[in-house]
Amino acid sequence: MLTGKRILLIVGGGIAAYKALDLIRRLRERGAAVVPVLTRAGTEFVTPLSLSALAGHKVYTELFDLTEEAEMGHIQLSRAADLVVVAPATADLMAKMAGGHADDLASTLLMATDKRVLIAPAMNLRMWQHPATQRNLATLRGDGVLVVGPNDGDMACGEYGPGRMAEPLEIVAAIEAALGTGPLKGRHVVVTSGPTHEPIDPVRYIANRSSGAQGAAIAAALAALGADVTFVSGPATVPPPEGVRVVQVETAREMLAAVEAALPADAAVFAAAVADWRVANAAERKMKKDGSGKAPALDFAENPDILATVSKMETGRPELVIGFAAETDDVVANATAKRARKGCDWIVANDVSAGTGIMGGAENAVTVITAEGSESWPRMGKDEVARWLAARIAKALVE
């Protein structure tokens, strides 16, 4: 899918630099030409020889190379690529990019390029969370720089958290998306995410513990494979992903309307934790205690069933409709019954009972249920679950 594409790969100085070796191999497998640039700090972790051997190309390290600079080599390098990739992008490299510094070959190339830039940050979690790094990240995104990762994980320093560089295949998917060559190019996918808030009065509402993290990760993974994603999100606690069309809603009825407006689509993934019920007699003013000690009477009405509505459409139904089943007992049996009842193609089931830490947590353990049976996946980060699911969706739509 990357045949004929030329990638300028800048390798920064961090332990994650070893992943650049596998990244080069993956890119070349897909037909891309890779031109490596290694920073001085990067040479402490990988050698020019190893990069050159895998890339089949000379490795560039020095800005003041008389042979190259006689022909303005840094300008040619920066303009000849289809995409510039920085992996790992260290805190220092990000700071140089955001500040417009050009004091070595890597930073000069980044200043001189007229092509899109994709960075894969990697650093200690405290460095990633530092206000300066977050300011630089915001600046870079504002400048149009694409970002993949970082992921949560174990660090070389022994800590755990955000800052681990995205895996090579994840970076490849982001490169394919940036170049418009992913397997889902030209496909439209609708993804719902987060909870819904059903008002009791202007200041109170009924909700659930969904963070929206899994839905956001799925939308990002599909976009990384080239899909045109419409992301319909309730009031989640995680931000929406980049590179998708975002529609913000509050209630279940608003979410159904947004989904219907987004159709037609090739696939729809209903990851939102939609409230089954709403308050039928929601007050227009804040409800106050009247001194009687009695709770106000709330009448409930059933919310529309978004998954069933779309699954059973006679016209305009997506080719692939996927629901989620958050269960606390008999997970597979209940989810299998739900798939049959709703009429969807797949159900992604998970156990959200209190001891699992899945609802609102960083990990998930799911079972994918289809007409052919069920397949249980190991417990892993929600980003990785999303990548597995996106790859399976791509396979189903492309074959």
SULWO-V298597 format. One record per pair of residues at least 12 apart in sequence whose ideal C-beta (glycine too) atoms are under 8 Angstrom apart, sorted by the first residue. I is the first residue (numbers start at 1). J is the second residue. Records with the same first field share a line. If there is no record, write none. Layout:
I=J, J
This chain:
1=30, 31, 176, 181, 182, 183
2=27, 30, 31, 32, 175, 176, 179, 181
3=30, 31, 32
4=31
5=31, 32, 33, 82, 83, 179, 181
6=32, 33, 35, 80, 81, 82
7=27, 32, 33, 34, 35, 81, 82, 83, 84, 85, 175
8=35, 37, 77, 78, 80, 81, 83, 84, 85, 109, 113, 115
9=23, 24, 27, 34, 35, 36, 37, 55, 85, 87
10=37, 39, 84, 85, 86, 87, 93, 106, 109, 110
11=36, 37, 38, 39, 42, 46, 51, 87, 88
12=39, 41, 42, 86, 87, 88, 89, 90, 92, 93, 106, 122
13=39, 40, 41, 42, 43, 44, 45, 90, 92
14=41, 45, 88, 90, 122, 123, 165
15=45, 122, 156
16=87, 88, 122, 164, 165
17=42, 45, 46, 88
18=45, 46
19=87, 88, 165, 167, 168
20=36, 46, 51, 87, 88
21=46, 50, 51, 54
22=168
23=87, 168, 171, 172
24=36, 51, 54, 55
25=54, 168
26=168, 169, 172
27=172, 175
28=54, 55, 56
30=172, 176
32=175
33=57
34=55, 57
35=55, 57, 58, 60, 77, 80, 81
36=48, 51, 52, 55, 57, 59, 60
37=59, 60, 61, 77, 105, 106, 109
38=51, 59, 60, 61
39=61, 93, 104, 105, 106
40=61, 104
41=90, 92
43=61
48=61
60=73, 77, 105
61=105
62=105
63=104, 105, 108
74=105, 108, 109, 112
75=112
77=109
78=108, 109, 110, 112, 113, 114, 115
79=112, 113, 114, 115
81=113, 115
82=115, 179
83=115, 116, 117, 118, 175, 178, 179
84=109, 110, 113, 115, 116, 117, 118
85=117, 118, 119, 120, 171, 175
86=106, 110, 117, 118, 119, 120
87=119, 120, 122, 165, 171
88=120, 121, 122, 123, 165
89=119, 120, 121, 122
90=121, 122, 123
91=121, 123, 127, 128, 130, 133, 136
93=106, 107, 119
94=119, 121, 133, 136, 137, 140
95=132, 133, 136
96=110
97=110, 117, 119, 136, 140, 145
98=135, 136, 139, 140, 143
99=136
116=144, 146, 178
117=144, 145, 146
118=145, 146, 147, 148, 171, 174, 175, 178
119=140, 145, 146, 147, 148
120=147, 148, 149, 150, 165, 166, 171, 174
121=137, 147, 149, 150, 163, 165
122=149, 150, 163, 164, 165
123=150, 163
124=155, 157, 159, 163
125=155, 159, 160, 161, 162, 163
126=159
127=163
128=150, 161, 162, 163
129=161, 162
141=242
146=174, 178, 242, 243
147=242
148=166, 170, 171, 174, 224
149=164, 165, 166, 170, 171
150=162, 163, 164, 165, 166
151=164, 165, 166, 167, 170, 381, 383
152=164, 362, 381, 383
153=381
169=387
170=224, 383, 387
173=221, 224, 225, 387
174=224
176=224, 225, 226
177=223, 224, 225, 226, 243
180=226
181=226
182=224, 225, 226, 227
183=225, 226, 394, 398
184=222, 225, 226, 227, 390, 393, 394, 397, 398
185=226, 227
186=226, 228
187=226, 227, 228, 266, 267, 397
188=227, 228, 229, 230, 264, 265, 266
189=222, 227, 228, 229, 230, 265, 266, 267, 268, 269, 393
190=229, 230, 232, 259, 262, 263, 265, 267, 268, 269, 318
191=215, 218, 219, 222, 229, 230, 231, 232, 244, 268, 269, 271
192=215, 232, 233, 234, 255, 259, 268, 269, 270, 271, 272, 274, 306
193=212, 214, 215, 216, 218, 219, 231, 232, 233, 234, 236, 240, 271, 272
194=210, 211, 212, 215, 233, 234, 235, 236, 272, 273
195=207, 208, 209, 210, 212, 234, 235, 236, 272, 273, 274, 275
196=234, 235, 249, 250, 251, 252, 254, 255, 272, 273, 274, 275, 303
197=234, 235, 250, 251, 275
198=251, 252, 275, 277, 278, 279, 282, 303
199=250, 251, 278, 279, 282
200=279, 282, 283, 287, 298
201=282, 283, 284, 285, 286, 287
202=283, 284, 285, 286
203=286
204=286, 287
206=275, 277, 278, 279
207=235, 275
208=273, 275, 359
209=359, 360
210=234, 236, 272, 273, 359, 360
211=236, 237, 238, 359, 360
212=233, 234, 236, 237, 238, 272
213=236, 237, 238, 360, 362, 382
214=271, 324, 364, 382, 385, 386
215=231, 233, 236, 269, 271, 272
216=231, 233, 236, 238, 239, 240, 241
217=241, 382, 383, 385, 386
218=269, 271, 386, 389, 390
219=231, 240, 241, 244
220=241, 242, 243, 244, 383, 386
221=383, 386, 387, 389, 390
222=269, 390, 393
223=241, 242, 243, 244
224=243, 390
225=390, 391, 394
228=245
229=243, 244, 245
230=244, 245, 247, 262, 265
231=244, 245, 246, 247
232=247, 249, 255, 258, 259, 262, 272
233=246, 247, 248, 249, 272
234=249, 250, 255, 272, 273, 274
235=248, 250
237=360
247=262
251=275, 278, 303
252=274, 275, 278, 303, 304, 306
253=278, 303, 304
255=272, 274, 306
256=304, 306, 309
259=306, 310
263=310, 316, 318
264=316, 318
265=318
266=318, 319, 320, 397
267=318, 319, 320, 321, 322, 393, 397
268=310, 318, 320, 321, 322
269=322, 389, 393
270=306, 307, 310, 321, 322, 323, 324, 344
271=324, 348
272=306, 324
273=324, 326
274=303, 306
275=303
276=302, 303
277=300, 301, 302, 303
278=300, 301, 302, 303
279=298, 299, 300, 301
280=299, 300, 301
281=298, 299
305=342
307=321, 323, 342, 344
308=341, 342, 343
311=323, 342, 343, 344, 345
312=343
319=397
320=345, 346, 393, 396, 397
321=343, 344, 345, 346
322=344, 345, 346, 347, 348, 389, 393
323=338, 339, 342, 344, 346, 347, 348
324=347, 348, 349, 350
325=338, 339, 347, 348, 349, 350
326=350, 352, 359
327=349, 350, 351, 352
328=351, 352, 353
329=353
331=349, 350, 351, 367
332=349, 367, 369, 374
334=349
335=347, 349, 367, 369
336=369, 374
339=369
345=370, 371
346=368, 369, 370
347=368, 369
348=366, 367, 368, 369, 389
349=366, 367, 368, 369
350=364, 365, 366, 367
351=365
362=381, 382
363=379, 380, 381, 382
364=379, 380, 381, 382, 385
365=377, 378, 379, 380
366=385
368=389, 392
